[in-house]
Amino acid sequence: MLVVGVLSLFLGACGGGSVPPAGHAGASPPTFRRPTSSVVDPASVAVLQAYRAGWAAYDRALATANAYDPGLPATMVDPLLQKVRANLLADRNGGIVGRGSVVLHPKVASLTAGTASVVDCTVSSSELVYAATGKPVPPLTPPQHDGVQTTLVLTGGVWKVSQQAVSEGKCLPGS
């Protein structure tokens, strides 16, 4: 089962309680160009590896509600890092952890020397549960496809996720 908040936490939204609802992402989604070539260059490979590493770090931190998991600053920068940490602290205070998985299908939408945009159509079977009982945290939603727009920045020679937004229940054009 998908708790929409599980996706939206990593997606950079903010909110009260366990994880932020995606509807709080704020600004209108940026416009993305579709890649015009099927040739994969090393920079695109590095961007996609960084994107996947960010999700892996988030999943690991959410499993124990550890806002200080070293994988978070290794794969994310502010403003996303700050939002993720704040929500993981709220989860810990509420006795909430995450379980399940998110299947990624990312594509590099644009790439410059220092900034990259990735679009994705994720499929999630993640849910939030109370750590003490293992019971799901309401509200529950069935697994669904969500459109994800991500910005990564090159920091000290390493690609890191800086922003994410989600369109719940529908994938975006180009994803």
Salt bridges, closest charged atoms under 4 A:
ASP69 OD2 - ARG60 NE 3.24
GLU127 OE2 - ARG99 NH2 2.67
